[in-house]
Amino acid sequence: MSRRTLLLSAAALAASAGPLTTTARAATRTPKVLVIGLDGALLTRVKDADAPHLDALMAAGVTAPSSIYANPLAPTMSGPGWSTLLTGVWPDKHNVKDNAFTGHRFAQYPDFLTRIETAKPSLTTYAVSSWAPITDTLLSAKVDTRVSTPSAEYDTGTTSRAVAQLAGGNPDAVFVQLDNIDHAGHSYGAASQQYLDAVHTADAQVGQIVAAVKARASYATEDWLIMVTADHGHTDAGGHGGSTLPERQTFLIATGTVLAPGSVRYDVKMPDVAASALAHLGIAIDPAWNLDGRPVQQPQPDDFDTLRARLTARTDETGIPASVLGYTHTPPTGWTVDNSAMGTGGVTEWRGWSFTTDEFWSQSQRDQARESNIRARNVFAVADGDEWQDKTFTGTFDSTLVSPAYAVTGGTTATLTYTTYYRQESPQKGEVLVSYDDGAPVTVRTYTADVPSRTETVTLQIPAGARTARVRFRYTGGNNWYWVIDGVRLS
């Protein structure tokens, strides 16, 4: 099947999305949210299937493929997946690692419908699920209506209930979970015709639900954000829970007044569903909530993301599919890589700092925790001494990633932020250094122990008279592990 897609540059994406307060949302229009979850759905198979309603949603809005974690963070199962989607945080925060929700932290990280009820109790929230644990356990009692569809009715009953609520009620936020694609994946495998048939059936059900939205008597005065997503993927043979890329696949299809029709995004992650719903309803995201998601309506492209069009296929790596475009050594404008002390030879892809994606890097070697690099988005920088030394080399890994010169004001403070993920093995070391007006670099942070994926904040004391600051990330080591850097900002 053919589909016209529009690949937006980071700058064009930001311009096209615009701020949340736009003329497109008139004061008289009431914001409302619909989230539809397709358990175990693979975006690649949705595109292969007869799925006209999902095709129409993709044509009308944003399509954002993405990937999730694997063990040791959490297995690619429904419990962790739906918890991540609905709470807006990754498993290292909500702590769900199985389908029994054992040890969950929903009191600290509640689902987005519960946050809506807490912030704006006058709004009406509704959830219906074919997989009962979502509505029985994950969603709290604060949600106005939670319905677990009887197994005899399954997705048909879930769909009819959602349609009835949208047609006859006045909900402000609706969540619907359909389960049969996952059932087909387990029974027949994602490569089967039965899986495609299940996608076709689910597509028709999505069509009924969206039609119910558009048939509302008050639709013209409403501003609907519609999101379709999945909790995990499937293998061709059937099943999930492991670390293969098909099992780790998910996606977001989103339509709304500030989302560019027919666009494709690579900066969207699983927790963004909850954050996007809250933002659309005018609920300010409190930093104290410690959410990992950010609104899809508010893209935040960084310098590394501009490199996506430059990414190339593998050179020395053999485990990465030849069709995947995923690395470059060419830094973005203003950035440099200093390899003057770098050894020679080794695996080409990882000689010095490289710019890559999760789809590419995590397949270089599975089950070495690269799948836990959850907070880097789109294109990121990586120094991987472990993979570099998988081919004949001389010397050691010693490479420095150097930022542009940022404008600063002498005698004040500035805040350096960046996303990092660091796995340690001696004698490896990571250093963050800052130089002012291109003077001698000064170390402001050192890494010699494991650091999980997180955002770092470093307060800098700007020397009197200084006008610029340049940041360096230096990684040294042998056949050790790796360091990821993304989202670098100095403010």
Steps between C-alpha positions, in 0.01 A plus 500: 500500500622852435487780751616857468704610799666825583836487674549820693832648600535599863455867419203444272345269757518758774357765271217281375393384846488846652413579861204347676313832509427561132220652300412142401363448849232762534388598844161345435638153423517252783816283514439125520725195476453149360775240544461162328746225590554208260667228704797340325458695176800548271498816290674318214218246486235770530648644181486155336140437601172623357460777757331801337399669827849490648635610162266799512618594848863483386418721202325747729769526765831381639638147474783434745669158512707438812651226713490406865715330762584137566635316803657581741283813504180308424388228259300597191168402658160665533526590868811717462385625160158629599642637825754704303240629254243596761725641775744690277809351667735214416512171698790617718247737658162325490679171586265266311694205363229237453134459413400482867627858557708371791664781696336777298539863604169633370448709814810699404452473124125474430342455158415812298124459554558513874716809460218659300252425779739642760572820308154556350242284679219658298626320187352163413734205452411162350701182437400167347739211453494150355798412722349531846818573702519847345163614626504281814852580625693758301235774490400637839155529654513876435417435135129568457423180309718189460355208303664161455325337207380143567717249317201369304462843337871577464589782255149511354360588840779744572433680173122516549544640852744765381271598213199524733691719744621733225158518339282534810730646763724801532845364589804726503761223500446147369732200502417185300711181487448235228670165549445273202810595299711377789292181518563434129870567547525240775296243312633542148797740500538852367599370155169317457191587300299457819697786656421721199135398527502603867647838405222539242235423761653739752522765230127473441441536875725806511292635213178451697643680802636794300171523308317525833720797591429678171128427521462679832250786483755723675797389285534835325558671835749239623875469452588130497850359538481138379791267571546136398786303651626154603662353810758278325558309178527132401739260336422354159455161664284646775564619852672783680686570822852484357749751366466469122414822322158372377403426861617847604303682232219740573360814338277801536250621242361837607260748342424844635478864407873576542637175354622509139299271269694213345810563710746244637678556830792317664520699823185357660518243780251281682449724809400790273144369470415595860681834482329589172155426641562714808636792297210488257252531786682803633652324799845641576758227546651554844877433505445332837310221318834400346338390174713359220246587233474831323208624289511392137355842424818666630799351313845575641748409225869515589814535289556126464153450351601703195729211400224250419522564126876431511476158665646212302479121504739270683866470402660232720208394719329175397210475745331817381273459194658651190180697435527700823651846458637583839842660545731781397828645624415843360403726792225761477579859414718661768601168659832319456648164597863497613652160416862614520566252783276227361638157413487370146303221336217337688136488394446798270157591631632563851842651442474807724174673579226397256149632440241226484149382587355239732387288207860481377713503816294258710528238225880515498489260795181402681467432873787723609255760637516728198122456497489695828598823324141615536529878541706581193280598207536486124873538417747497789878485550668184624853397589513121502841354582354152537377480142797689356742234619309216330734538202879523479619832646800678647511738796210588727165670470551873567251732333355839591169644385520880492199734501459835327596812695191600697449865593524563876514800732805532721447510875170310487394135511389284209336157493639218288249220435537182299360151483754233585529123531831358617609141558833463679787254503846601622720666375231676299416862589264769383575868556295813443718807460419865437725769356430873501598715205687191373734498797619190686215246553394440861341172612148550637387136522670160489345157442670191642191300604181392324248779440148401387330692222416841643520875448799664665507859624828680572512854635791696357658805662591722207829685555486878497541634149435169326288520185486139372503149641585179316415154638710187444403137559814285515477120512810289559534124544578166345271204439252637751147635460343820366371853554194667344445876480192680368298821537791725595392851602666790680263762639 
